[in-house]
Amino acid sequence: MRILDKYILKNVILSYLFILLLFIGLHVVIDLFSTLSDILQNKPPLSIIVQYYLFYMPLIILRVSPMALLMSVLYNYSNLGKNNELISIRTSGISALRTAYPAIVLAIFISFLTFFLQEKVLRDSQFRMEQIKSRYIEKEDAESQINNLAFKSDGSIFFIETFLPKEKELKNAIIFKHDSQGALTGKIESESIKYRQDRWIAYDAVEYNFEASGRLARFPIITEEKDIELTKKPEELAFEQSIFIEFAPLKSISEQISSLQRFSPGALLASLRVEFHRKIAFPFSHLFLIIGSLPLALEIKKKKGAFVAIGIGLLFALAYFLIDSVSLALGKSEIILPLFSAWLAPLFFVSIGITGLLLMR
């Protein structure tokens, strides 16, 4: 049985790597043509362009890896059927579920690998990529205005109505200060906080202190200029807040949820909770897609089964990500529970796949 496992694994891995490299190359070529006018206009050095795409690589891999593995598995297992190898395997008493074992193990391994890439590499690589893009390629801020920010920094929780990165200004800000135990100690309101001489300054700030009972002090303190404890520079804040949910690791999102749940509107918390569960489920889409599609691959016995399998794989992946996108949107709209919205598509396809494998003779 080990010989069969090695035979299947070898073919699937080689095909996966080939398809993955092909998808990465296509992705780079498409992106290169889309930014070609900016590159020709700003003329960055070749080394800068190479660095840009090296930092872009983790995101590309995360996006294309599930499809590459799906197509590899479908192609190789359908080839087993086309060459009548599956018939020999079945007649020797090996079940369909056992035949699928190498692909499932490989999918689990790649899922954990991409999970590590998402949690430990992605955010830093995207930050460096965006720095290169804004400094050498596009030479402009990606966002002219960011609305409705909520974040934690240096023991304070910030609610910002509008952030203007180019002007380095936060408008209509409310800042809640708390101690190490999480108890509120003060609140600052300001219509304008500007970044000047490497520090954030609140103008016409109104500061309230909280009493031990939790009530606001009777009289506020009004100051024309007040230093704000915010260490992030405007460009760092713009990047982190504009792509926080998409690229932040699970720990950061969890801390954000814990910090904001006492003050934040339900819609923002629902979006964060959905994204938290989505970031757990997404790397394991390799496994969900493979389990769900294997019954189809094991039943294809036509001469052109490999091409049929690839076509089925494309439709199958389209259905998976369509259901996933709809369920995530419903979760962020608070129509269904965040946990259920992130795991609806995986549970549906895994249940179909396991049922199909168990029913196969």
N, C-alpha and C positions, 0 to 999 in steps of 0.2 A: 504493500500500500504506500510505503514511503516513496517508492519509485514513481508511482502514479502522481503523488502529490508534488514531487520535484518536477516532473514533466509538465504538469499544468502550471505550476508556479513560474517556472522558467519562461514559458511562452507568454503568460499573462504579464509578467514584469517587463519583459523586453518590449512587448506591444505597448504597454502603458508608458514606458519611458519615451518610446518613439512618438506616440500620439501627443504626450505632454510637451515634448520639445517642439513638435509641429504647431500645437496651439499657442505656445509661448512665442514662437517666431511670427505667427500670423498676428498675434496681439501687438507685438512690438512694431511690425511693419505698418499696421493700421494706425497705431498711435503716432508713429513717426511721420506718416503722411498728413495726419491731422494737425501736427505742430510744425510742419515743414516751413510754412510762411514765417512763423516766429523765429525759427532757427536761422533762416536765411537773412532775416532782418536784423537780428541781434548778434549773429555770428559767434556763438559760444565755442570755446575750444572743444576738440573732439573728445578729450579726456573728461570734460564736464558732461557731455552727452552720454558717454559710457557710464559714468557714475550715476546719472539720472536713471538710466534703465536698470542698472544693478539694484538700486534702491526700490525701483518699481517692481522688481521680480517677485518678492514675497506676495504682493497683492495679486499679481497675475496668476501665480501658482494656486493660490487659494480659490480663485475664480474658475480656473479651467480644470483643476485636478479631478473633481468628481466626474465630470463628463469624460475625461481621458480614461479613467479607470473603468467606467461603465462600458465604453466602447471596446476597450481591450478585453474585458471579461466576456461580453456578448460575442465578439469576434472569435475568440479562441474556443469557447464552449460550443458555439454553433459549428465550428470546424470539426470538433469531435463528433458531432452528430452527422455531419456531411460525409465524413470518412468512415462512418460505421464503427467508430471507436467506442461510442457510448453504448452500442448494442453489446459489444464484447464486455464492457465494464458491468453492464446490468446482468448479463448472463452469468457472470462470475460471482454474483450475489452481493455486489456493492450497490447500496441505495443511492437515490438521487441526492439526498441530503448529504451523504458522505462524500459524494463526488463534488458537491459544492463547497466542501470544507476548505480547500486551499484558497479559493477566491474570498471567502468570508474572513479567514485569518488575515489575508493580505489587506483587505478593506479595513479591518480593525487597526492594523499597524499603521496604515497611511492616515487614517482618521486621527490617531493620537499624534502622529508627526505633524499634520497640518494644524491640530489644536495647539501644539507647542509653538508653531510658527505664528499663529494668530495672537497668542498671549505674550510671547517673549520678543518677537521680532517686528511685527507689523507696524505698531505705532511709531517706533523710532525710525524705521525705514521710510514711512510715509512723511514724517516730519522733515527728514533730510531731503527727500524727493521734492517736497513742496518748497523748501528753502532754495534748492537749485533752480526750480522752475520759476519762482518769482524773481530771483536775482539775476539769472543768466538767460532764460528762455523767453518768458513772457514779460518780465520786468515790470510787473504791476501786481497789485493786491488782487487775490482771487475774489474777495468779498468786499464790496463797497459799504455794506451795512448788514449787521446781524441783529435780529430782533429776538426779544424774550429769552435772555440768557439766565441761567440759574446754575451756580457752581459754588464749591467750597474751596477756601484758600486761607491758610494761616489762621485757623481757629475762627473763621467768619464765614457766613453764608451770604452770598451775593445774589440779588435779584436785579437784573438790568433790563430796562425796557428796550434800549437801542444802544448798540455798540458801533462806533464809526472808526474802523481800523486806520484809515488814511489820516483822519484828524486826531487819532489817538485819544478818543473821548468816549466816556460812558455817560449816557443820558438817563435821567430819572432812575436813580439807583436807591435801593433799600438794602442795608447791610445789617445782618443780625450777628452779634458777637456772643460767643458762649465759652465756658470754661472747659477744662479737661474732662469733667463729669457730664458735659452736655447741657448744663443749666445756662439759661440765657442771662447775660450780664449787661447787654446794651443794644441799642439800635441807632443806626445813622441813616439819615435821609438827605439826599442831595440831588439837585437837578442836573449837575454837571461834575464829572470827575475826569480830570485831564492828566495825561502823562507828560511831565515836564522835568527835565534834568534828572532822568533816571529814577523818578518817583511819581506815584499817583497822588494827586492833590484834589480834594473835594472842595468845591466853592459854595459858599453860603450853606454850610452843612448844619443840619439840626440833629443834635445828639441826645438820646434819651438813655438814662441808666435804669436798670431794673433793681428793685428792692429784693430783699431776701425772700419775701413772700411771693415774688414773681410778678408783681405789679410794676408798671412804669412809674418812674419818679415824676413828681408833680410838675416840675419846671424843667424844660429842656435847656441844653447849652447850645447857643448859636455862635458859630465861628465863620469868619470870611474865608479862611483857608485852613484845611486840616489834612495832614498826611494820612493816607490810607495804607493799611498793612496788606499790600498785594505785591508779591515779588515778581510776578510774571510780566514780561514786557508785552506791548501791544501785539506784536507779530506772533508771539507765542500764544497769547490769549486768543487771537483770531483763529489760529490754526486749531488749537485744542477745542474750542467751542464750536467751530464750523463742522468739524469731523469727529467730535468727541464720541458720539454714540456708535458710529460705524467702525472706528478703529481702536477705541479704548479697550484695555483688557478687562476681564470680568471683575477683578478686584476693584478697579476704579469705578466701574458702574455700580457695584454693590455699595461702595462707600458713598457714592452720589445719592443713591436711593435712601440710605440710612440718614444722610444729612438733610435731605429735602422733604422727607415724608411728613415732618411736623408742620411745614409751611407751604409746600407746593400744591398747586391745583392738581386734581386727579388726572387730567389728560397728560401732563408732563410725566408724572410717576408711572402711569400706564405705559407710556412709550418706553421709558427706561426699563421697566420690568419685562416688557416684551422683548426688547433688545438683549437683555441679560440672558433670557432663556434661548433666544435665537442663536446667540454666540456659543452656547453650549451645544446646540443641536447641529449647527451648520457644518462643522468639520466632520461630523459623523454621517453627513449625507452620502459619503462614499459607501458606508455600510448599508444604509437604508436603500439606496438605489440598487446595490448589488443583490441584496436579499430579495427585493421586489421583482427584479428582472430575470433572475436565474431560471425560474420555471419556464419562461418563454425561450431562453437560450437553449435549454436542455431538450426542448421539444422540436426545435428547428432541424429538419433533416434534408432540406432541399440542396441541390447542387450549388446554388447561389445563396446559400444560407448565411454566409458572412455578411453579404450586402443587405440581406433582409434583416439580420440582427442589428446592424448599424442603424438602419432606418427605424426599426422598433425602438432602439435605444434613444434616438433623438426624440421620438414622440413620447416615450416614457419619461425622459428627463424634463421635457416641456410640461407634461402633465404634473409632475412632481413639483416643479418650481412655480407653476401657476397656482396650484392649490396652496402652496406655502406662502406665496405673496398675498393671496386673498385672505388667508387666515391671519397673517401678521397684521394686515390693514384692519381687520375686524378687531383684533386685540388692542391695537393702538387707539381705536375709536371707542374702546370700552364696551363693545357689543358682546365679546366673549372673554373669558379669563386669559390673562397673559400667558400663563403656563400652557393652557390648552392650545392657544393660537400658535405657539412655537413648535408644538409637538404633534399637531393634527396630521400634517402630511407624512412625517416619519412613521407614526403609528399606523396610518392607513396602508402605506405601501409595505411595511414590514409584515403586517397581518396578512395581506394578500400573498406575499412571497412565501412566508412560512407555510401557509395553508396549501399553496400550490406544490411546494416541495414535499410536504407530508402525503399529499394525495397521489403524487406520481409513483408509478410502479418501478 
